[in-house]
Amino acid sequence: MPLSMLVWRCRVIELTLEQIASAVSGTIFRGSPSATISGAVQTDSREITKGGVFVAKLGEKEDGHKYVVDAMLSGAVLAIVSAPLPDAEIDQIVVQDTIVALSALAEHVLNRVRAGGELKVIGITGSNGKTSTKNLLAKMLEPLGETVAPIASFNNEVGLPITVLRITHHTKYLVLELGAAGIGSIERLARWTRPDIGIQLKVGMAHAGEFGGIETTEKIKAEMMPYIKDTAILNFDDPRVSKFSFAGKKLGFGFASDSDYRLIETELSLSGTKVKLSAAGKEYEVTLKILGEHQAMNLMAALAAAHTLGASLDKCLAIAKEIDMVERWRMQLIAAPGGYFVINDAYNASPDSMRAALQTLAVIGRQGHRTIAVLGHMAELGEFSAEEHDAIGRLVVRLNIDKLFVVGDLAKLIHMAASQEGSWSGESEFIDTLANAFEIIHERLAPGDVVLVKASNIAGLRFLGDDLAGVK
């Protein structure tokens, strides 16, 4: 079954209302205890399909209970609520906290499927690269059996349980992203998912402002380690990750000489990323269509996990070289109608991923292309924001990027730093609003140019990248 089908299949194992109520410590307000449910579980009434279960999430801005009737009209047959709704003609289970109930239901389903003895759970965490690694790994595992992986970046206390609830008794591999949301957040996810294999990608500056520094981020990422059942796969190039303690089997990946899955060298071009690697006592070469040395690192992490689960290295590499995009807006290379190239990497940004993308652009520039960086702000850096934006502006200059456009007031420090760096004057241009950016940038582009578009999701530059690339 193709991964695209696996991603969107949202049926769950069949449970009775009574079994669901027991799993979530809830009370049946309306409905027969023996009624069976097997539809998709959603917290968004707009995503409900026929026979589905609607979990009325209480958020900071929205109360899901207002949409129970909408969910019912869309086909929901059960609502999990924190207070009974007598006027809603839909079966209801009342719980104390609907988000806690969502995880409890997912844990119950996971345990039932795991009892069959076939399911393997792979947990992935890290400041950067989770989604790319997840997609690479899911593609590698798909030929071995039914594989369930998150849609987009479903990696928090809502998205992760919804992913788990898509497994069936036939699912062989469940690939999960464990996202960080403060001290204890990864532990809460790992405690009940208990990954058979845990992948630690990187401890970086993403969320550093929110968490209070990289040291706190390190502690949060390490929270998965005690809950890994069998094998920990660690980035041996990251001094923080490589020292994570684990009582079971440890495997390393990276350029480090002691890595079990070792990168020997990478070569970047607009044709992709040529990777030379060593694993299981043999050297391999593969040319990926996806761009970036950091994507080569994600490949190694996925390769280590897939090989540990019994996949052939040759077959995994054959699959990897055919992937032309790990996820939309993540180092997505597009040949634009104007004869130039756009690398749209604006789904998200942290100082580490920004540096990696700029370094990729610089390498390609040395192959005879004019390089243009279109950058927006990096979110969630808190007290580190000014320092990190300043550093990125100076890095653009040091990498000899030909032209810089900085979009949005929150990113202005990038422009200011670039303008102040050495004799680099006039090559940086500040654009105050996203609305003005397309016309200003587009008219400056010429055939053969390579344009990197990079910012945090909230900046909205991913849509600018699509416009520049002529993607509709």
C-alpha positions in Angstrom: 0.0 0.0 0.0 1.5 3.4 -0.9 2.5 5.7 1.9 0.0 8.3 0.7 -2.8 5.8 1.3 -1.3 4.8 4.7 -1.1 8.4 5.8 -4.7 9.2 5.1 -6.4 5.9 6.2 -8.1 6.9 9.4 -10.1 3.9 10.5 -9.5 2.5 14.0 -9.9 -0.9 15.5 -13.5 -1.7 16.5 -14.5 -0.9 20.0 -17.8 -0.8 21.9 -19.0 2.3 23.6 -18.5 0.5 26.9 -14.9 -0.3 26.1 -14.2 3.3 25.1 -15.8 4.7 28.2 -13.7 2.3 30.3 -10.5 3.2 28.5 -11.0 6.9 29.0 -12.5 6.7 32.6 -15.7 8.2 31.3 -19.4 7.8 31.6 -21.8 7.1 28.8 -24.4 9.9 28.7 -26.2 8.8 25.6 -25.8 5.6 23.6 -25.9 1.8 24.0 -22.9 0.3 25.8 -22.8 -2.5 23.2 -22.8 -0.1 20.1 -19.6 -0.5 18.1 -17.3 2.3 16.8 -14.6 2.0 14.2 -14.5 5.4 12.6 -11.7 8.0 12.6 -11.0 10.0 15.8 -10.7 13.8 15.2 -10.6 17.0 17.3 -11.5 19.1 14.2 -15.1 18.9 13.2 -14.2 19.8 9.7 -12.1 16.6 9.4 -14.9 14.3 10.6 -15.9 11.4 8.3 -18.8 9.0 8.4 -18.8 6.9 11.5 -16.2 9.1 13.2 -15.5 10.1 16.8 -15.3 13.8 17.7 -13.2 14.8 20.7 -14.4 18.2 22.0 -11.1 19.8 22.7 -10.9 22.8 25.0 -8.3 25.2 23.6 -7.1 28.6 24.5 -9.2 30.2 21.8 -11.8 27.7 20.9 -14.2 25.3 22.8 -14.7 22.2 20.8 -18.1 21.6 22.4 -19.5 24.4 20.2 -18.9 22.1 17.2 -20.4 18.8 18.4 -23.5 19.3 16.3 -21.4 20.2 13.3 -19.4 17.0 13.8 -22.6 15.0 14.0 -23.9 16.5 10.8 -20.6 15.6 9.1 -21.1 11.9 10.2 -19.7 11.6 13.7 -21.5 8.9 15.7 -19.8 9.6 19.1 -18.6 12.7 20.9 -16.2 12.6 23.8 -17.1 15.7 25.9 -16.3 17.2 29.3 -19.9 18.0 30.0 -23.1 16.4 28.7 -24.9 18.1 25.8 -28.6 17.1 26.2 -29.6 18.9 23.0 -27.1 17.1 20.8 -28.6 13.9 19.3 -25.3 12.0 19.3 -23.9 9.3 21.5 -21.7 10.9 24.2 -19.1 9.9 26.7 -18.4 12.4 29.4 -14.8 12.7 30.8 -13.0 15.0 33.1 -10.5 16.2 30.5 -11.0 15.4 26.8 -7.3 15.7 25.9 -6.3 13.3 28.6 -9.1 11.0 27.4 -7.7 11.2 23.9 -4.3 9.9 25.0 -6.0 7.3 27.2 -8.0 6.0 24.3 -4.9 5.9 22.1 -2.9 4.0 24.8 -5.7 1.5 25.1 -5.7 0.9 21.3 -1.9 0.7 21.2 -1.8 -1.9 24.0 -4.5 -4.0 22.3 -2.6 -4.0 19.0 0.7 -4.6 20.7 -0.7 -7.6 22.4 -0.7 -9.4 19.0 3.1 -9.3 19.1 3.7 -7.8 15.6 3.7 -4.1 16.1 6.9 -2.1 16.4 6.9 1.5 17.5 9.6 3.9 16.4 9.8 7.2 18.3 11.7 10.2 16.8 12.6 13.4 18.6 15.1 16.2 18.0 15.1 19.9 17.5 15.3 19.6 13.7 14.6 16.9 11.2 11.8 14.9 12.8 9.3 15.1 9.9 11.9 14.5 7.2 13.3 11.4 9.1 9.8 10.2 9.7 8.9 10.3 6.0 12.1 8.7 4.9 11.7 5.9 7.4 8.0 5.3 6.6 8.9 4.9 2.9 11.6 2.4 3.8 9.3 0.3 6.1 6.3 0.3 3.8 7.5 -2.7 1.7 7.9 -4.8 5.0 4.3 -4.3 6.2 1.5 -1.9 7.0 3.0 1.3 8.2 1.3 4.2 10.0 3.1 7.6 10.3 1.9 11.1 11.2 0.3 13.5 8.8 2.5 16.5 8.5 4.0 17.2 12.0 1.4 15.6 14.3 3.7 15.3 17.3 2.1 16.8 20.3 -0.5 15.7 22.9 -3.2 15.9 20.3 -1.6 15.0 17.1 0.4 12.0 18.4 -2.6 10.2 19.9 -4.6 10.8 16.7 -1.8 9.1 14.8 -1.8 6.1 17.1 -5.5 5.8 16.8 -5.1 5.0 13.1 -3.4 1.7 13.7 -5.2 -1.7 13.1 -4.4 -5.2 14.1 -2.5 -5.5 10.8 -0.2 -2.6 11.4 3.4 -3.7 11.6 5.2 -0.4 12.1 4.1 2.8 13.9 6.4 5.8 13.3 5.9 8.6 15.8 7.3 12.1 16.2 7.6 13.3 19.8 7.6 17.1 19.9 8.7 19.1 22.8 6.5 21.6 24.7 8.4 22.1 27.9 9.8 20.0 30.7 7.9 16.7 31.0 6.2 17.0 27.6 8.2 14.3 25.8 8.1 12.1 28.9 4.3 12.3 28.9 4.3 11.0 25.3 7.0 8.4 25.7 5.6 7.0 28.9 2.7 5.4 27.2 4.0 4.9 23.7 7.2 3.2 24.9 9.0 3.1 21.6 10.8 -0.1 20.6 13.3 2.1 18.8 14.0 5.6 19.8 15.8 8.1 17.4 17.5 11.2 18.8 18.3 13.6 16.0 19.7 16.8 17.5 19.6 19.2 20.4 19.4 22.7 19.0 18.1 26.2 19.6 14.5 25.5 18.4 12.2 26.6 21.2 15.2 27.8 23.2 13.4 31.0 24.2 10.3 29.1 25.3 12.3 26.5 27.3 14.9 28.8 28.8 18.0 27.7 26.9 19.6 24.8 25.1 20.4 23.0 28.4 16.7 22.7 29.2 16.1 21.5 25.6 18.7 18.8 26.2 16.9 17.6 29.3 13.5 17.6 27.5 14.9 15.6 24.6 16.5 13.1 26.9 13.1 12.3 28.5 12.4 9.7 25.9 15.5 7.6 26.8 14.2 5.7 29.8 11.1 4.6 27.9 12.9 3.1 24.8 12.4 -0.7 25.0 15.1 -2.0 22.7 17.4 0.2 20.7 18.5 3.9 20.9 19.7 5.5 17.7 21.8 8.6 18.4 23.4 11.4 16.4 27.0 10.8 17.3 27.9 14.2 15.7 25.9 16.0 18.4 28.0 16.1 21.7 24.8 16.4 23.8 22.9 13.6 22.1 25.9 11.2 21.9 26.3 11.2 25.7 22.7 10.3 26.4 22.7 7.2 28.7 20.8 4.1 27.7 20.9 0.6 29.2 20.0 -1.2 26.0 21.5 -1.3 22.6 22.9 2.0 21.2 23.6 2.7 17.6 25.2 5.9 16.3 24.9 7.8 13.0 26.8 10.7 11.6 30.3 11.7 10.3 31.8 10.6 13.7 34.3 7.8 13.1 32.7 5.5 15.7 29.2 5.8 14.1 27.6 2.5 13.2 25.9 4.2 10.2 28.6 6.6 9.1 28.5 9.4 6.6 31.8 9.6 4.7 31.1 12.5 2.5 28.4 14.5 0.8 28.3 16.5 -2.5 25.6 19.0 -3.1 24.2 20.3 -6.4 20.9 21.2 -8.0 20.7 17.6 -9.0 20.5 16.6 -5.4 22.7 15.3 -2.6 25.4 12.7 -3.4 26.0 10.6 -0.3 28.8 8.2 0.4 28.3 6.1 3.6 29.4 3.1 5.5 27.1 0.6 7.2 27.3 -3.0 8.2 30.8 -3.3 7.0 30.2 -2.1 3.5 30.4 1.2 1.7 27.5 2.6 -0.4 26.9 5.6 -2.7 23.5 7.1 -3.4 22.4 10.4 -5.0 19.3 11.8 -3.3 16.9 14.1 -5.1 16.5 16.0 -1.9 18.9 18.8 -0.9 21.2 19.3 2.0 23.8 17.7 4.2 21.3 17.8 7.0 19.0 15.7 4.9 21.8 13.2 4.5 21.9 13.0 8.3 18.2 12.4 8.4 18.7 9.6 5.8 21.3 8.0 8.1 18.9 8.0 11.1 16.1 6.5 9.0 18.5 3.9 7.5 19.7 2.8 10.9 16.1 2.3 12.2 14.9 0.5 9.1 18.0 -1.8 9.0 17.5 -2.6 12.7 14.0 -3.6 11.9 15.1 -6.0 9.1 15.1 -3.9 6.0 17.8 -4.4 3.4 20.2 -1.5 3.2 20.3 -1.7 -0.6 16.5 -1.6 -0.9 16.3 1.3 1.6 18.8 3.3 -0.4 17.0 2.5 -3.7 13.8 3.8 -2.1 15.5 6.9 -0.7 17.0 8.0 -4.0 13.5 8.1 -5.6 12.1 10.5 -3.1 12.0 13.9 -4.6 10.5 15.8 -1.6 10.4 14.7 2.0 7.6 17.1 2.8 6.2 20.2 1.1 8.0 23.4 2.1 11.0 21.5 3.5 14.1 22.0 1.2 11.6 21.7 -1.7 13.5 22.4 -4.9 11.3 23.8 -7.7 12.4 24.9 -11.2 10.5 28.1 -11.8 9.1 29.2 -15.2 11.5 32.1 -15.3 14.5 29.7 -15.5 15.6 30.2 -11.9 15.3 27.7 -9.0 13.5 28.1 -5.7 14.4 26.1 -2.6 11.2 26.5 -0.5 12.2 25.7 3.1 9.8 27.9 4.9 7.7 25.5 6.8 9.8 26.2 9.9 13.0 27.7 11.0 15.4 27.6 13.9 19.0 28.9 14.0 20.3 25.4 13.2 18.1 24.7 10.3 18.6 28.2 9.0 22.4 27.7 9.0 22.0 24.3 7.3 19.9 25.8 4.5 22.2 28.7 4.0 25.2 26.5 3.8 23.5 24.4 1.2 22.7 27.5 -0.8 26.3 28.7 -0.6 27.7 25.3 -1.9 25.3 25.5 -4.9 26.4 29.0 -5.5 30.0 27.9 -5.9 28.9 25.9 -8.9 28.2 29.0 -11.0 24.8 30.2 -9.8 23.8 33.5 -8.3 22.4 33.0 -4.9 19.5 34.8 -3.3 18.3 34.3 0.3 14.8 35.4 1.2 14.6 35.2 5.0 11.9 35.8 7.6 12.0 35.6 11.3 12.7 32.6 13.5 10.0 32.2 16.2 10.2 31.0 19.8 13.7 32.2 20.5 12.7 34.5 23.4 15.7 36.3 24.9 18.0 34.7 22.3 16.1 36.2 19.4 18.2 39.3 18.8 21.5 37.4 19.1 20.4 34.6 16.8 18.9 36.9 14.1 22.0 39.0 14.2 24.2 35.9 13.8 22.2 34.7 10.7 22.6 38.1 9.0 26.4 38.0 9.5 26.5 34.3 8.3 24.8 35.3 5.0 27.7 37.7 4.3 30.4 35.2 5.4 28.9 32.6 3.1 29.1 35.0 0.2 25.5 34.8 -0.6 24.9 37.3 -3.5 21.7 38.9 -2.5 19.6 39.0 0.7 16.0 40.0 1.0 14.7 40.2 4.6 10.9 40.2 5.0 8.9 41.5 8.0 9.7 43.7 10.9 10.4 40.7 13.2 13.3 39.7 11.0 14.8 43.2 10.5 17.8 42.4 12.6 19.0 39.9 10.0 19.1 42.8 7.5 20.8 45.2 9.9 23.5 42.6 10.8 24.2 41.8 7.2 24.4 45.5 6.3 26.9 46.1 9.1 29.2 43.1 8.3 32.4 44.2 6.8 32.2 45.9 3.4 29.0 44.1 2.4 26.8 47.1 1.6 23.7 47.3 -0.6 23.4 43.5 -1.1 20.8 43.3 1.7 17.3 44.7 1.2 14.6 45.0 3.8 10.9 44.5 2.9 8.5 45.5 5.6 5.5 43.4 4.7 4.9 40.0 3.0 2.4 41.6 0.7 5.1 43.8 -0.9 7.6 41.0 -1.2 6.7 39.2 -4.4 6.9 42.1 -6.8 10.1 43.5 -5.3 11.9 40.1 -5.4 10.5 38.6 -8.6 11.6 41.5 -10.8 15.2 41.1 -9.6 15.5 37.4 -10.5 17.2 36.0 -13.6 17.6 32.6 -15.2 20.0 30.4 -13.4 19.5 32.1 -10.0 19.0 29.9 -6.9 16.6 31.4 -4.4 16.3 30.1 -0.8 13.1 31.0 1.0 13.4 30.3 4.7 11.5 31.4 7.9 9.3 30.1 10.7 5.9 28.9 9.7 4.1 31.8 11.3 5.9 34.2 9.0 4.0 32.9 6.0 7.0 32.9 3.6 6.2 29.4 2.4 3.4 30.9 0.3 5.8 33.6 -1.0 8.1 30.7 -2.0 5.3 29.0 -3.9 4.5 32.3 -5.7 8.1 32.9 -6.7 8.3 29.3 -8.0 5.0 29.6 -10.0 3.3 26.9 -7.9 -0.5 27.3 -7.8 
